[in-house]
Amino acid sequence: MEEAFACGPDVERHLEVIEPYREAGFDHIALMDGGPDPDAFLAFFADELGPRLRG
């Protein structure tokens, strides 16, 4: 599972997994929080991952 998906708070890993889809022309992605702390996931997206995806 770790090879196919990005898990945890590693921004670079998330970008690595998402990049092939961006290169293929996708302009929407779905992110899911599989952990016990959805608030931390949303904060991670708002503060770290989201800005990098939009940049």
A tleap script that builds the chain and sets N, CA, C and O, in Angstrom:
source leaprc.protein.ff14SB
mol = sequence {
  NMET GLU GLU ALA PHE ALA CYS GLY PRO ASP
  VAL GLU ARG HIE LEU GLU VAL ILE GLU PRO
  TYR ARG GLU ALA GLY PHE ASP HIE ILE ALA
  LEU MET ASP GLY GLY PRO ASP PRO ASP ALA
  PHE LEU ALA PHE PHE ALA ASP GLU LEU GLY
  PRO ARG LEU ARG CGLY
}
set mol.1.N position { 0.812 -1.173 0.000 }
set mol.1.CA position { 0.000 0.000 0.000 }
set mol.1.C position { 0.870 1.257 0.000 }
set mol.1.O position { 0.545 2.236 -0.671 }
set mol.2.N position { 1.954 1.232 0.735 }
set mol.2.CA position { 2.813 2.416 0.814 }
set mol.2.C position { 3.431 2.770 -0.540 }
set mol.2.O position { 3.764 3.931 -0.779 }
set mol.3.N position { 3.587 1.790 -1.422 }
set mol.3.CA position { 4.157 2.073 -2.742 }
set mol.3.C position { 3.145 2.739 -3.664 }
set mol.3.O position { 3.528 3.514 -4.539 }
set mol.4.N position { 1.874 2.454 -3.485 }
set mol.4.CA position { 0.843 2.976 -4.379 }
set mol.4.C position { 0.239 4.289 -3.893 }
set mol.4.O position { -0.285 5.066 -4.691 }
set mol.5.N position { 0.309 4.534 -2.602 }
set mol.5.CA position { -0.345 5.696 -2.018 }
set mol.5.C position { 0.652 6.522 -1.212 }
set mol.5.O position { 1.735 6.055 -0.860 }
set mol.6.N position { 0.264 7.740 -0.933 }
set mol.6.CA position { 1.034 8.584 -0.021 }
set mol.6.C position { 0.335 8.538 1.327 }
set mol.6.O position { -0.851 8.848 1.430 }
set mol.7.N position { 1.064 8.155 2.346 }
set mol.7.CA position { 0.502 8.070 3.699 }
set mol.7.C position { 1.377 8.896 4.631 }
set mol.7.O position { 2.604 8.858 4.543 }
set mol.8.N position { 0.743 9.632 5.510 }
set mol.8.CA position { 1.501 10.399 6.490 }
set mol.8.C position { 1.754 11.825 6.048 }
set mol.8.O position { 1.258 12.270 5.013 }
set mol.9.N position { 2.533 12.534 6.849 }
set mol.9.CA position { 2.735 13.970 6.642 }
set mol.9.C position { 3.954 14.344 5.792 }
set mol.9.O position { 4.568 15.385 6.021 }
set mol.10.N position { 4.302 13.516 4.830 }
set mol.10.CA position { 5.440 13.809 3.959 }
set mol.10.C position { 4.932 14.485 2.684 }
set mol.10.O position { 4.446 13.817 1.772 }
set mol.11.N position { 5.047 15.810 2.627 }
set mol.11.CA position { 4.537 16.574 1.491 }
set mol.11.C position { 5.161 16.090 0.183 }
set mol.11.O position { 4.456 15.933 -0.814 }
set mol.12.N position { 6.449 15.855 0.174 }
set mol.12.CA position { 7.131 15.434 -1.048 }
set mol.12.C position { 6.586 14.108 -1.560 }
set mol.12.O position { 6.451 13.922 -2.769 }
set mol.13.N position { 6.276 13.196 -0.666 }
set mol.13.CA position { 5.712 11.900 -1.082 }
set mol.13.C position { 4.336 12.098 -1.712 }
set mol.13.O position { 4.033 11.478 -2.731 }
set mol.14.N position { 3.517 12.937 -1.133 }
set mol.14.CA position { 2.199 13.207 -1.711 }
set mol.14.C position { 2.350 13.801 -3.110 }
set mol.14.O position { 1.644 13.399 -4.035 }
set mol.15.N position { 3.252 14.739 -3.264 }
set mol.15.CA position { 3.469 15.352 -4.571 }
set mol.15.C position { 3.979 14.330 -5.586 }
set mol.15.O position { 3.596 14.365 -6.756 }
set mol.16.N position { 4.837 13.428 -5.136 }
set mol.16.CA position { 5.373 12.376 -6.009 }
set mol.16.C position { 4.257 11.462 -6.521 }
set mol.16.O position { 4.244 11.099 -7.697 }
set mol.17.N position { 3.330 11.093 -5.651 }
set mol.17.CA position { 2.240 10.202 -6.035 }
set mol.17.C position { 1.238 10.923 -6.939 }
set mol.17.O position { 0.681 10.313 -7.852 }
set mol.18.N position { 1.008 12.194 -6.696 }
set mol.18.CA position { 0.026 12.970 -7.460 }
set mol.18.C position { 0.551 13.384 -8.832 }
set mol.18.O position { -0.233 13.516 -9.772 }
set mol.19.N position { 1.843 13.589 -8.965 }
set mol.19.CA position { 2.419 14.150 -10.189 }
set mol.19.C position { 2.043 13.412 -11.477 }
set mol.19.O position { 1.712 14.079 -12.458 }
set mol.20.N position { 2.073 12.091 -11.532 }
set mol.20.CA position { 1.683 11.432 -12.793 }
set mol.20.C position { 0.258 11.778 -13.237 }
set mol.20.O position { -0.021 11.844 -14.435 }
set mol.21.N position { -0.623 11.994 -12.294 }
set mol.21.CA position { -1.994 12.366 -12.631 }
set mol.21.C position { -2.060 13.800 -13.152 }
set mol.21.O position { -2.814 14.097 -14.079 }
set mol.22.N position { -1.270 14.680 -12.556 }
set mol.22.CA position { -1.210 16.057 -13.052 }
set mol.22.C position { -0.643 16.082 -14.468 }
set mol.22.O position { -1.141 16.804 -15.333 }
set mol.23.N position { 0.401 15.289 -14.697 }
set mol.23.CA position { 1.006 15.226 -16.033 }
set mol.23.C position { 0.028 14.671 -17.075 }
set mol.23.O position { 0.093 15.032 -18.250 }
set mol.24.N position { -0.869 13.799 -16.637 }
set mol.24.CA position { -1.854 13.208 -17.544 }
set mol.24.C position { -3.031 14.151 -17.814 }
set mol.24.O position { -3.906 13.844 -18.623 }
set mol.25.N position { -3.044 15.295 -17.133 }
set mol.25.CA position { -4.082 16.279 -17.386 }
set mol.25.C position { -5.216 16.331 -16.384 }
set mol.25.O position { -6.156 17.108 -16.555 }
set mol.26.N position { -5.147 15.522 -15.344 }
set mol.26.CA position { -6.186 15.588 -14.323 }
set mol.26.C position { -6.100 16.933 -13.610 }
set mol.26.O position { -5.007 17.419 -13.321 }
set mol.27.N position { -7.255 17.531 -13.328 }
set mol.27.CA position { -7.241 18.796 -12.608 }
set mol.27.C position { -7.992 18.716 -11.281 }
set mol.27.O position { -8.169 19.726 -10.600 }
set mol.28.N position { -8.429 17.523 -10.920 }
set mol.28.CA position { -9.045 17.270 -9.618 }
set mol.28.C position { -8.452 15.986 -9.045 }
set mol.28.O position { -8.223 15.018 -9.771 }
set mol.29.N position { -8.210 15.988 -7.753 }
set mol.29.CA position { -7.765 14.783 -7.062 }
set mol.29.C position { -8.615 14.626 -5.809 }
set mol.29.O position { -9.185 15.599 -5.315 }
set mol.30.N position { -8.698 13.423 -5.304 }
set mol.30.CA position { -9.429 13.157 -4.066 }
set mol.30.C position { -8.427 12.715 -3.011 }
set mol.30.O position { -7.630 11.805 -3.238 }
set mol.31.N position { -8.473 13.360 -1.872 }
set mol.31.CA position { -7.614 13.004 -0.755 }
set mol.31.C position { -8.490 12.479 0.368 }
set mol.31.O position { -9.571 13.010 0.625 }
set mol.32.N position { -8.022 11.434 1.037 }
set mol.32.CA position { -8.791 10.842 2.125 }
set mol.32.C position { -7.925 10.742 3.366 }
set mol.32.O position { -6.732 10.449 3.291 }
set mol.33.N position { -8.538 10.987 4.490 }
set mol.33.CA position { -7.856 10.816 5.761 }
set mol.33.C position { -8.218 9.453 6.326 }
set mol.33.O position { -9.362 9.208 6.707 }
set mol.34.N position { -7.233 8.575 6.375 }
set mol.34.CA position { -7.463 7.250 6.929 }
set mol.34.C position { -7.011 7.131 8.368 }
set mol.34.O position { -7.047 6.043 8.944 }
set mol.35.N position { -6.590 8.228 8.951 }
set mol.35.CA position { -6.061 8.199 10.308 }
set mol.35.C position { -7.082 8.577 11.358 }
set mol.35.O position { -8.242 8.848 11.050 }
set mol.36.N position { -6.636 8.592 12.600 }
set mol.36.CA position { -7.548 8.853 13.709 }
set mol.36.C position { -7.784 10.339 13.997 }
set mol.36.O position { -8.557 10.672 14.895 }
set mol.37.N position { -7.128 11.238 13.246 }
set mol.37.CA position { -7.201 12.654 13.585 }
set mol.37.C position { -7.522 13.498 12.353 }
set mol.37.O position { -6.615 14.075 11.754 }
set mol.38.N position { -8.796 13.579 11.965 }
set mol.38.CA position { -9.147 14.322 10.760 }
set mol.38.C position { -8.788 15.802 10.837 }
set mol.38.O position { -8.489 16.414 9.812 }
set mol.39.N position { -8.811 16.386 12.029 }
set mol.39.CA position { -8.447 17.794 12.160 }
set mol.39.C position { -6.983 18.021 11.791 }
set mol.39.O position { -6.648 19.024 11.161 }
set mol.40.N position { -6.121 17.099 12.177 }
set mol.40.CA position { -4.699 17.217 11.835 }
set mol.40.C position { -4.507 17.069 10.329 }
set mol.40.O position { -3.677 17.760 9.740 }
set mol.41.N position { -5.265 16.178 9.707 }
set mol.41.CA position { -5.189 16.013 8.252 }
set mol.41.C position { -5.589 17.302 7.547 }
set mol.41.O position { -4.906 17.741 6.621 }
set mol.42.N position { -6.683 17.907 7.975 }
set mol.42.CA position { -7.139 19.147 7.355 }
set mol.42.C position { -6.140 20.279 7.569 }
set mol.42.O position { -5.929 21.094 6.671 }
set mol.43.N position { -5.528 20.337 8.739 }
set mol.43.CA position { -4.508 21.354 9.002 }
set mol.43.C position { -3.279 21.118 8.123 }
set mol.43.O position { -2.709 22.067 7.586 }
set mol.44.N position { -2.872 19.863 7.976 }
set mol.44.CA position { -1.744 19.520 7.104 }
set mol.44.C position { -2.024 19.960 5.681 }
set mol.44.O position { -1.153 20.523 5.017 }
set mol.45.N position { -3.241 19.706 5.207 }
set mol.45.CA position { -3.580 20.128 3.853 }
set mol.45.C position { -3.583 21.650 3.739 }
set mol.45.O position { -3.004 22.204 2.805 }
set mol.46.N position { -4.219 22.313 4.667 }
set mol.46.CA position { -4.341 23.767 4.605 }
set mol.46.C position { -2.992 24.464 4.698 }
set mol.46.O position { -2.748 25.449 4.000 }
set mol.47.N position { -2.123 23.961 5.551 }
set mol.47.CA position { -0.854 24.642 5.836 }
set mol.47.C position { 0.294 24.207 4.935 }
set mol.47.O position { 1.166 25.015 4.615 }
set mol.48.N position { 0.306 22.941 4.520 }
set mol.48.CA position { 1.487 22.423 3.830 }
set mol.48.C position { 1.207 21.888 2.423 }
set mol.48.O position { 1.806 22.348 1.451 }
set mol.49.N position { 0.307 20.929 2.319 }
set mol.49.CA position { 0.108 20.266 1.033 }
set mol.49.C position { -0.676 21.132 0.037 }
set mol.49.O position { -0.281 21.254 -1.122 }
set mol.50.N position { -1.755 21.718 0.477 }
set mol.50.CA position { -2.592 22.519 -0.416 }
set mol.50.C position { -1.823 23.616 -1.137 }
set mol.50.O position { -1.926 23.735 -2.358 }
set mol.51.N position { -1.051 24.422 -0.408 }
set mol.51.CA position { -0.289 25.473 -1.094 }
set mol.51.C position { 0.696 24.932 -2.124 }
set mol.51.O position { 0.906 25.557 -3.164 }
set mol.52.N position { 1.293 23.798 -1.854 }
set mol.52.CA position { 2.240 23.212 -2.812 }
set mol.52.C position { 1.522 22.681 -4.044 }
set mol.52.O position { 2.057 22.768 -5.149 }
set mol.53.N position { 0.339 22.140 -3.878 }
set mol.53.CA position { -0.430 21.647 -5.022 }
set mol.53.C position { -0.890 22.817 -5.900 }
set mol.53.O position { -0.926 22.702 -7.125 }
set mol.54.N position { -1.229 23.907 -5.287 }
set mol.54.CA position { -1.725 25.060 -6.037 }
set mol.54.C position { -0.600 25.876 -6.670 }
set mol.54.O position { -0.842 26.665 -7.584 }
set mol.55.N position { 0.628 25.687 -6.187 }
set mol.55.CA position { 1.755 26.499 -6.620 }
set mol.55.C position { 2.282 26.204 -7.987 }
set mol.55.O position { 3.235 26.843 -8.432 }
savepdb mol mol.pdb
quit
